Amino acid sequence: MQGEEIPLCAQVVGLADAYDALVSPRPYKRKLTHGEALQMILNGECGSFSQPLLHCFLEAAMQKEWIKKADS
């Protein structure tokens, strides 16, 4: 499947998984900051997501509560 063929729920899970993988420490990489993770996702370095989904994600990710929790 490509683009609009991918169900929205699958796109949301994929985006959440990509963000979590970036901001979580792994044995093979350091934990990225919230800002670094957002930049990579928005640059398309973690897969291709629809523009409406990225817009919603960015709006949610810029909430003070999210940023505070992400960078703690």
N, CA, C and O atoms as a Tinker XYZ file with bonds, in Angstrom:
   288  protein
     1  N      0.832000   -1.178000    0.000000    73     2
     2  CA     0.000000    0.000000    0.000000    64     1     3
     3  C      0.881000    1.247000    0.000000    63     2     4     5
     4  O      2.008000    1.244000    0.496000    81     3
     5  N      0.325000    2.310000   -0.573000    73     3     6
     6  CA     1.027000    3.581000   -0.637000    64     5     7
     7  C      0.056000    4.723000   -0.386000    63     6     8     9
     8  O     -1.141000    4.616000   -0.653000    81     7
     9  N      0.597000    5.815000    0.131000    73     7    10
    10  CA    -0.188000    7.040000    0.275000    64     9    11
    11  C     -1.538000    6.849000    0.914000    63    10    12    13
    12  O     -1.650000    6.333000    2.026000    81    11
    13  N     -2.574000    7.273000    0.196000    73    11    14
    14  CA    -3.941000    7.235000    0.709000    64    13    15
    15  C     -4.481000    5.815000    0.887000    63    14    16    17
    16  O     -5.507000    5.620000    1.539000    81    15
    17  N     -3.795000    4.823000    0.311000    73    15    18
    18  CA    -4.232000    3.432000    0.485000    64    17    19
    19  C     -3.988000    2.952000    1.921000    63    18    20    21
    20  O     -4.646000    2.022000    2.387000    81    19
    21  N     -3.051000    3.582000    2.609000    73    19    22
    22  CA    -2.719000    3.184000    3.973000    64    21    23
    23  C     -3.780000    3.745000    4.914000    63    22    24    25
    24  O     -3.997000    4.956000    4.943000    81    23
    25  N     -4.444000    2.883000    5.683000    73    23    26
    26  CA    -5.480000    3.358000    6.604000    64    25    27
    27  C     -4.906000    4.380000    7.595000    63    26    28    29
    28  O     -3.762000    4.261000    8.033000    81    27
    29  N     -5.709000    5.371000    7.934000    73    27    30
    30  CA    -5.270000    6.423000    8.839000    64    29    31
    31  C     -4.782000    5.849000   10.167000    63    30    32    33
    32  O     -3.781000    6.316000   10.712000    81    31
    33  N     -5.472000    4.853000   10.686000    73    31    34
    34  CA    -5.061000    4.284000   11.975000    64    33    35
    35  C     -3.655000    3.680000   11.884000    63    34    36    37
    36  O     -2.887000    3.765000   12.843000    81    35
    37  N     -3.315000    3.079000   10.755000    73    35    38
    38  CA    -1.980000    2.522000   10.569000    64    37    39
    39  C     -0.936000    3.632000   10.458000    63    38    40    41
    40  O      0.183000    3.489000   10.952000    81    39
    41  N     -1.300000    4.725000    9.815000    73    39    42
    42  CA    -0.392000    5.868000    9.721000    64    41    43
    43  C     -0.117000    6.461000   11.102000    63    42    44    45
    44  O      1.021000    6.810000   11.414000    81    43
    45  N     -1.145000    6.573000   11.917000    73    43    46
    46  CA    -0.994000    7.127000   13.264000    64    45    47
    47  C     -0.068000    6.239000   14.094000    63    46    48    49
    48  O      0.835000    6.737000   14.766000    81    47
    49  N     -0.289000    4.938000   14.048000    73    47    50
    50  CA     0.564000    4.013000   14.799000    64    49    51
    51  C      2.005000    4.091000   14.301000    63    50    52    53
    52  O      2.938000    4.080000   15.105000    81    51
    53  N      2.194000    4.168000   13.004000    73    51    54
    54  CA     3.541000    4.272000   12.441000    64    53    55
    55  C      4.247000    5.542000   12.878000    63    54    56    57
    56  O      5.437000    5.516000   13.192000    81    55
    57  N      3.532000    6.640000   12.901000    73    55    58
    58  CA     4.114000    7.909000   13.320000    64    57    59
    59  C      4.453000    7.885000   14.808000    63    58    60    61
    60  O      5.527000    8.336000   15.207000    81    59
    61  N      3.557000    7.369000   15.618000    73    59    62
    62  CA     3.816000    7.266000   17.058000    64    61    63
    63  C      5.009000    6.356000   17.325000    63    62    64    65
    64  O      5.830000    6.654000   18.192000    81    63
    65  N      5.114000    5.258000   16.597000    73    63    66
    66  CA     6.229000    4.330000   16.758000    64    65    67
    67  C      7.550000    4.988000   16.358000    63    66    68    69
    68  O      8.565000    4.808000   17.031000    81    67
    69  N      7.537000    5.741000   15.273000    73    67    70
    70  CA     8.752000    6.428000   14.821000    64    69    71
    71  C      9.207000    7.442000   15.872000    63    70    72    73
    72  O     10.392000    7.504000   16.197000    81    71
    73  N      8.285000    8.226000   16.399000    73    71    74
    74  CA     8.639000    9.213000   17.426000    64    73    75
    75  C      9.201000    8.518000   18.662000    63    74    76    77
    76  O     10.240000    8.915000   19.190000    81    75
    77  N      8.512000    7.487000   19.111000    73    75    78
    78  CA     8.961000    6.767000   20.308000    64    77    79
    79  C     10.347000    6.171000   20.116000    63    78    80    81
    80  O     11.172000    6.218000   21.028000    81    79
    81  N     10.608000    5.617000   18.954000    73    79    82
    82  CA    11.923000    5.030000   18.685000    64    81    83
    83  C     13.025000    6.090000   18.727000    63    82    84    85
    84  O     14.147000    5.806000   19.145000    81    83
    85  N     12.705000    7.299000   18.297000    73    83    86
    86  CA    13.701000    8.369000   18.278000    64    85    87
    87  C     13.998000    8.925000   19.670000    63    86    88    89
    88  O     15.150000    9.230000   19.979000    81    87
    89  N     12.979000    9.060000   20.507000    73    87    90
    90  CA    13.174000    9.694000   21.814000    64    89    91
    91  C     13.477000    8.706000   22.933000    63    90    92    93
    92  O     13.656000    9.107000   24.083000    81    91
    93  N     13.535000    7.423000   22.607000    73    91    94
    94  CA    13.865000    6.405000   23.604000    64    93    95
    95  C     15.310000    5.955000   23.425000    63    94    96    97
    96  O     15.777000    5.772000   22.302000    81    95
    97  N     16.018000    5.775000   24.551000    73    95    98
    98  CA    17.389000    5.269000   24.415000    64    97    99
    99  C     17.376000    3.820000   23.940000    63    98   100   101
   100  O     16.519000    3.034000   24.344000    81    99
   101  N     18.307000    3.481000   23.104000    73    99   102
   102  CA    18.453000    2.119000   22.586000    64   101   103
   103  C     19.906000    1.717000   22.797000    63   102   104   105
   104  O     20.774000    2.584000   22.903000    81   103
   105  N     20.186000    0.425000   22.861000    73   103   106
   106  CA    21.586000   -0.003000   23.040000    64   105   107
   107  C     22.491000    0.484000   21.911000    63   106   108   109
   108  O     23.697000    0.634000   22.109000    81   107
   109  N     21.932000    0.728000   20.749000    73   107   110
   110  CA    22.725000    1.081000   19.582000    64   109   111
   111  C     22.679000    2.578000   19.233000    63   110   112   113
   112  O     23.307000    2.995000   18.260000    81   111
   113  N     21.947000    3.392000   20.009000    73   111   114
   114  CA    21.884000    4.830000   19.727000    64   113   115
   115  C     21.461000    5.600000   20.967000    63   114   116   117
   116  O     20.843000    5.069000   21.890000    81   115
   117  N     21.822000    6.872000   20.945000    73   115   118
   118  CA    21.424000    7.741000   22.063000    64   117   119
   119  C     19.967000    8.178000   21.900000    63   118   120   121
   120  O     19.394000    8.113000   20.812000    81   119
   121  N     19.399000    8.618000   23.001000    73   119   122
   122  CA    18.053000    9.193000   22.998000    64   121   123
   123  C     18.128000   10.565000   22.350000    63   122   124   125
   124  O     18.978000   11.372000   22.727000    81   123
   125  N     17.265000   10.850000   21.389000    73   123   126
   126  CA    17.219000   12.165000   20.762000    64   125   127
   127  C     16.302000   13.080000   21.561000    63   126   128   129
   128  O     15.404000   12.617000   22.265000    81   127
   129  N     16.533000   14.365000   21.446000    73   127   130
   130  CA    15.642000   15.330000   22.102000    64   129   131
   131  C     14.327000   15.398000   21.334000    63   130   132   133
   132  O     14.224000   14.927000   20.201000    81   131
   133  N     13.349000   15.981000   21.962000    73   131   134
   134  CA    12.046000   16.177000   21.338000    64   133   135
   135  C     12.200000   16.942000   20.020000    63   134   136   137
   136  O     11.635000   16.556000   18.996000    81   135
   137  N     12.967000   18.022000   20.061000    73   135   138
   138  CA    13.177000   18.845000   18.864000    64   137   139
   139  C     13.872000   18.097000   17.747000    63   138   140   141
   140  O     13.493000   18.228000   16.584000    81   139
   141  N     14.891000   17.311000   18.086000    73   139   142
   142  CA    15.600000   16.521000   17.076000    64   141   143
   143  C     14.665000   15.511000   16.428000    63   142   144   145
   144  O     14.680000   15.325000   15.211000    81   143
   145  N     13.849000   14.859000   17.255000    73   143   146
   146  CA    12.913000   13.861000   16.739000    64   145   147
   147  C     11.890000   14.502000   15.805000    63   146   148   149
   148  O     11.603000   13.971000   14.732000    81   147
   149  N     11.342000   15.645000   16.217000    73   147   150
   150  CA    10.379000   16.337000   15.361000    64   149   151
   151  C     11.002000   16.713000   14.026000    63   150   152   153
   152  O     10.389000   16.531000   12.974000    81   151
   153  N     12.212000   17.235000   14.071000    73   151   154
   154  CA    12.887000   17.651000   12.842000    64   153   155
   155  C     13.093000   16.474000   11.894000    63   154   156   157
   156  O     12.869000   16.601000   10.690000    81   155
   157  N     13.517000   15.334000   12.425000    73   155   158
   158  CA    13.728000   14.155000   11.584000    64   157   159
   159  C     12.422000   13.684000   10.954000    63   158   160   161
   160  O     12.383000   13.337000    9.774000    81   159
   161  N     11.359000   13.673000   11.744000    73   159   162
   162  CA    10.064000   13.229000   11.231000    64   161   163
   163  C      9.569000   14.188000   10.155000    63   162   164   165
   164  O      9.117000   13.759000    9.093000    81   163
   165  N      9.655000   15.481000   10.430000    73   163   166
   166  CA     9.172000   16.466000    9.460000    64   165   167
   167  C     10.023000   16.500000    8.188000    63   166   168   169
   168  O      9.526000   16.863000    7.122000    81   167
   169  N     11.292000   16.127000    8.295000    73   167   170
   170  CA    12.174000   16.066000    7.124000    64   169   171
   171  C     11.993000   14.785000    6.316000    63   170   172   173
   172  O     12.618000   14.619000    5.269000    81   171
   173  N     11.139000   13.876000    6.798000    73   171   174
   174  CA    10.901000   12.632000    6.081000    64   173   175
   175  C     11.989000   11.586000    6.281000    63   174   176   177
   176  O     12.098000   10.648000    5.491000    81   175
   177  N     12.789000   11.737000    7.320000    73   175   178
   178  CA    13.873000   10.797000    7.578000    64   177   179
   179  C     13.398000    9.517000    8.259000    63   178   180   181
   180  O     14.181000    8.582000    8.430000    81   179
   181  N     12.135000    9.465000    8.646000    73   179   182
   182  CA    11.604000    8.313000    9.385000    64   181   183
   183  C     10.409000    7.692000    8.691000    63   182   184   185
   184  O      9.602000    7.013000    9.327000    81   183
   185  N     10.291000    7.915000    7.423000    73   183   186
   186  CA     9.148000    7.405000    6.683000    64   185   187
   187  C      8.347000    8.553000    6.110000    63   186   188   189
   188  O      8.643000    9.724000    6.348000    81   187
   189  N      7.352000    8.202000    5.368000    73   187   190
   190  CA     6.520000    9.195000    4.705000    64   189   191
   191  C      5.131000    9.170000    5.333000    63   190   192   193
   192  O      4.467000    8.134000    5.369000    81   191
   193  N      4.710000   10.319000    5.820000    73   191   194
   194  CA     3.403000   10.430000    6.451000    64   193   195
   195  C      2.614000   11.523000    5.749000    63   194   196   197
   196  O      3.195000   12.462000    5.204000    81   195
   197  N      1.303000   11.402000    5.761000    73   195   198
   198  CA     0.458000   12.387000    5.085000    64   197   199
   199  C      0.610000   13.759000    5.735000    63   198   200   201
   200  O      0.856000   13.861000    6.936000    81   199
   201  N      0.464000   14.797000    4.944000    73   199   202
   202  CA     0.590000   16.160000    5.450000    64   201   203
   203  C     -0.452000   16.481000    6.526000    63   202   204   205
   204  O     -0.106000   17.107000    7.529000    81   203
   205  N     -1.721000   16.071000    6.352000    73   203   206
   206  CA    -2.685000   16.345000    7.432000    64   205   207
   207  C     -2.297000   15.664000    8.748000    63   206   208   209
   208  O     -2.475000   16.244000    9.819000    81   207
   209  N     -1.776000   14.453000    8.674000    73   207   210
   210  CA    -1.356000   13.749000    9.883000    64   209   211
   211  C     -0.162000   14.459000   10.514000    63   210   212   213
   212  O     -0.131000   14.640000   11.731000    81   211
   213  N      0.815000   14.861000    9.715000    73   211   214
   214  CA     1.972000   15.581000   10.240000    64   213   215
   215  C      1.554000   16.897000   10.887000    63   214   216   217
   216  O      2.106000   17.292000   11.914000    81   215
   217  N      0.585000   17.571000   10.289000    73   215   218
   218  CA     0.087000   18.823000   10.855000    64   217   219
   219  C     -0.519000   18.580000   12.240000    63   218   220   221
   220  O     -0.222000   19.308000   13.187000    81   219
   221  N     -1.354000   17.570000   12.352000    73   219   222
   222  CA    -1.976000   17.238000   13.642000    64   221   223
   223  C     -0.924000   16.832000   14.665000    63   222   224   225
   224  O     -0.977000   17.247000   15.822000    81   223
   225  N      0.041000   16.010000   14.226000    73   223   226
   226  CA     1.108000   15.558000   15.113000    64   225   227
   227  C      1.911000   16.754000   15.632000    63   226   228   229
   228  O      2.182000   16.846000   16.829000    81   227
   229  N      2.285000   17.655000   14.748000    73   227   230
   230  CA     3.071000   18.812000   15.141000    64   229   231
   231  C      2.294000   19.703000   16.108000    63   230   232   233
   232  O      2.858000   20.209000   17.078000    81   231
   233  N      1.013000   19.892000   15.846000    73   231   234
   234  CA     0.190000   20.704000   16.746000    64   233   235
   235  C      0.145000   20.091000   18.140000    63   234   236   237
   236  O      0.256000   20.807000   19.136000    81   235
   237  N     -0.016000   18.783000   18.218000    73   235   238
   238  CA    -0.041000   18.104000   19.518000    64   237   239
   239  C      1.336000   18.122000   20.178000    63   238   240   241
   240  O      1.448000   18.343000   21.384000    81   239
   241  N      2.379000   17.889000   19.388000    73   239   242
   242  CA     3.736000   17.796000   19.921000    64   241   243
   243  C      4.273000   19.133000   20.420000    63   242   244   245
   244  O      5.252000   19.161000   21.165000    81   243
   245  N      3.656000   20.230000   20.026000    73   243   246
   246  CA     4.118000   21.545000   20.459000    64   245   247
   247  C      3.406000   22.026000   21.730000    63   246   248   249
   248  O      3.650000   23.140000   22.194000    81   247
   249  N      2.539000   21.196000   22.283000    73   247   250
   250  CA     1.877000   21.540000   23.534000    64   249   251
   251  C      2.895000   21.513000   24.675000    63   250   252   253
   252  O      3.745000   20.625000   24.722000    81   251
   253  N      2.816000   22.466000   25.580000    73   251   254
   254  CA     3.785000   22.572000   26.674000    64   253   255
   255  C      3.902000   21.282000   27.469000    63   254   256   257
   256  O      5.004000   20.885000   27.846000    81   255
   257  N      2.780000   20.622000   27.728000    73   255   258
   258  CA     2.803000   19.400000   28.522000    64   257   259
   259  C      3.618000   18.301000   27.838000    63   258   260   261
   260  O      4.364000   17.572000   28.493000    81   259
   261  N      3.469000   18.190000   26.515000    73   259   262
   262  CA     4.176000   17.167000   25.768000    64   261   263
   263  C      5.684000   17.468000   25.791000    63   262   264   265
   264  O      6.495000   16.580000   26.050000    81   263
   265  N      6.046000   18.720000   25.519000    73   263   266
   266  CA     7.451000   19.096000   25.481000    64   265   267
   267  C      8.107000   18.869000   26.843000    63   266   268   269
   268  O      9.225000   18.359000   26.918000    81   267
   269  N      7.414000   19.248000   27.916000    73   267   270
   270  CA     7.951000   19.066000   29.262000    64   269   271
   271  C      8.193000   17.584000   29.552000    63   270   272   273
   272  O      9.243000   17.217000   30.079000    81   271
   273  N      7.235000   16.744000   29.213000    73   271   274
   274  CA     7.382000   15.311000   29.465000    64   273   275
   275  C      8.463000   14.711000   28.568000    63   274   276   277
   276  O      9.245000   13.873000   29.017000    81   275
   277  N      8.512000   15.129000   27.319000    73   275   278
   278  CA     9.470000   14.561000   26.367000    64   277   279
   279  C     10.904000   14.869000   26.742000    63   278   280   281
   280  O     11.783000   14.024000   26.571000    81   279
   281  N     11.153000   16.055000   27.247000    73   279   282
   282  CA    12.512000   16.470000   27.561000    64   281   283
   283  C     12.917000   16.173000   29.005000    63   282   284   285
   284  O     13.997000   16.574000   29.440000    81   283
   285  N     12.065000   15.479000   29.744000    73   283   286
   286  CA    12.431000   15.160000   31.134000    64   285   287
   287  C     13.178000   13.857000   31.229000    63   286   288
   288  O     13.559000   13.442000   32.324000    81   287
